[in-house]
Amino acid sequence: MTRLRQLGVTDSKALSPERRECLAEAIEAIALSVGIGTASVAEIDRVNILQATFLAMRRAIAQLDSPPDLCSVDGNRAIPQLAIPQRTVVKGDRRDLAIGAASIVAKVWRDRQIVALSERYPGYDLASNKGYGTAKHTDGLVRLGVTPEHRMSFAPCREAIEKRQLSLGAPSESRAVE
């Protein structure tokens, strides 16, 4: 942990993209093992973002060379169905070096994935906004529609589809309840 402190590991959101890249490389060089876990768009839409996050965490832990003695979790909820002792740390990415290091590695990996998606799906400004709901991203959703990589459970995606349908003159669905 001393080495992580010396490197300046902290909350990934507080670091520039360039600094995160450098730190991710250094973290991966000194880590005993690194695992990246993901959940698909379909899984997120099916089980919800929180449960999909837990699923991705379990998958990341399963990729490690050996299970850790203790799993530190960012937030106030332990990972369900994990047979490893856990401790939760609210705002852990800035209060716990291991969580901060994991957040940096994960953010760099995710940003790389989003940049690759921006090449496949131009028009959403993904390389700049990294998939977050900026005005340019929302405009892309309305102009171009959603991609298979967009979560339909995310309200801005649903709203953009409705706006797109209205702008294209497609009939919208309405329901009445008595």
C-alpha positions in Angstrom: 0.0 0.0 0.0 2.9 2.3 0.6 3.8 2.1 -3.1 0.3 3.0 -4.1 0.4 6.0 -1.8 3.8 7.1 -3.2 2.3 6.8 -6.7 -0.5 9.2 -5.8 -3.4 6.8 -6.1 -6.7 8.4 -5.4 -10.2 8.6 -6.8 -10.0 8.1 -10.6 -12.5 10.9 -11.2 -10.0 13.4 -9.6 -7.3 12.5 -12.1 -6.7 13.6 -15.6 -7.0 10.9 -18.3 -3.2 11.0 -18.9 -2.5 10.6 -15.2 -5.0 7.7 -14.9 -3.2 6.0 -17.9 0.2 6.3 -16.2 -1.2 5.1 -12.8 -3.0 2.2 -14.4 0.2 1.0 -16.0 2.1 1.3 -12.7 -0.7 -0.3 -10.7 -0.8 -3.3 -13.0 3.0 -3.6 -12.8 3.0 -3.9 -9.0 -0.3 -5.7 -8.4 -0.3 -9.4 -7.5 -3.2 -9.9 -10.0 -5.7 -7.7 -11.9 -9.2 -8.8 -13.0 -11.7 -6.9 -15.1 -15.3 -7.9 -14.8 -18.1 -6.7 -17.1 -21.9 -7.1 -17.4 -23.5 -6.8 -20.8 -26.1 -4.2 -21.8 -28.7 -7.0 -21.8 -27.7 -8.1 -18.3 -27.9 -4.5 -17.0 -31.4 -4.0 -18.5 -32.6 -7.4 -17.2 -31.3 -7.3 -13.6 -30.7 -3.5 -13.0 -27.5 -1.5 -12.8 -26.8 -2.4 -9.1 -27.2 -6.1 -9.6 -25.2 -6.0 -12.8 -22.4 -4.1 -11.0 -22.3 -6.9 -8.3 -22.2 -9.5 -11.1 -19.2 -7.6 -12.8 -17.4 -7.4 -9.4 -17.8 -11.2 -8.9 -16.5 -11.8 -12.4 -13.5 -9.5 -11.8 -12.7 -11.4 -8.6 -13.0 -14.7 -10.4 -10.3 -13.6 -12.8 -7.7 -13.1 -10.1 -4.9 -15.6 -9.9 -6.0 -16.4 -6.3 -8.9 -15.2 -4.2 -8.1 -12.3 -1.9 -8.3 -12.6 1.9 -10.5 -9.6 2.1 -12.5 -7.7 -0.6 -12.9 -4.0 -0.1 -16.0 -2.7 -1.8 -16.7 1.0 -2.7 -20.0 2.0 -1.2 -22.3 0.7 1.5 -23.3 -2.6 0.1 -21.4 -5.9 0.2 -21.3 -8.1 -2.9 -24.1 -10.7 -2.6 -23.1 -14.4 -3.1 -19.4 -13.7 -2.5 -17.7 -16.2 -0.3 -14.9 -13.9 0.7 -14.9 -11.6 3.8 -15.8 -8.1 2.7 -15.7 -4.6 4.1 -17.6 -1.7 2.5 -16.1 1.8 2.4 -18.3 4.8 1.5 -16.4 7.0 -0.9 -13.8 4.2 -0.9 -12.2 5.3 -4.2 -10.7 8.2 -2.4 -10.5 6.8 1.2 -9.0 3.3 0.5 -5.9 2.8 -1.7 -6.9 -0.6 -3.0 -10.3 0.6 -4.0 -8.7 3.7 -5.6 -6.3 1.6 -7.5 -9.1 -0.7 -8.7 -11.1 2.4 -9.8 -8.2 3.7 -11.8 -7.6 0.4 -13.6 -11.3 0.0 -14.3 -11.8 3.5 -15.5 -8.9 3.3 -17.9 -10.2 0.0 -19.3 -13.7 1.3 -19.7 -12.5 4.5 -21.4 -10.6 2.5 -23.9 -13.7 0.4 -24.6 -15.8 3.6 -25.1 -13.2 5.1 -27.5 -13.3 1.9 -29.5 -17.1 2.1 -29.6 -16.9 5.7 -30.8 -15.2 4.4 -33.9 -18.0 1.9 -34.5 -20.7 4.4 -33.7 -19.7 7.9 -34.8 -22.1 10.8 -34.1 -22.6 10.3 -30.3 -19.4 12.1 -29.3 -18.4 9.0 -27.3 -14.7 9.6 -27.4 -15.1 13.0 -25.7 -18.0 12.2 -23.2 -17.0 8.5 -22.6 -20.7 7.5 -22.8 -22.0 9.9 -20.2 -25.2 11.8 -21.0 -23.9 15.1 -22.3 -25.9 17.3 -24.6 -23.9 16.1 -27.7 -24.6 12.4 -26.7 -28.3 13.1 -26.2 -28.4 14.9 -29.5 -26.8 11.8 -31.2 -29.4 9.6 -29.6 -32.2 11.7 -30.9 -30.7 12.1 -34.4 -29.3 8.6 -34.9 -31.3 6.5 -32.4 -29.8 4.1 -29.9 -27.1 1.5 -30.6 -27.0 -2.1 -29.3 -24.6 -0.7 -26.7 -27.2 1.7 -25.2 -29.1 0.6 -22.1 -32.8 0.8 -22.7 -33.3 0.9 -18.9 -31.6 4.3 -18.8 -34.2 7.0 -19.0 -32.3 9.3 -21.4 -32.2 6.5 -23.9 -35.9 5.9 -23.7 -36.6 9.7 -23.9 -34.4 10.1 -26.9 -36.2 7.3 -28.7 -39.5 9.1 -28.0 -38.1 12.4 -29.3 -36.7 10.7 -32.4 -40.1 9.0 -33.1 -41.8 12.4 -32.8 -39.2 14.1 -35.0 -39.6 11.4 -37.7 -43.4 11.6 -37.5 -43.7 8.0 -36.2 -46.8 7.4 -34.1 -46.2 7.3 -30.4 -47.9 5.0 -28.1 -50.1 6.3 -25.3 -52.2 4.4 -22.7 -55.1 5.4 -20.6 -56.0 3.8 -17.3 -59.6 3.9 -15.9 
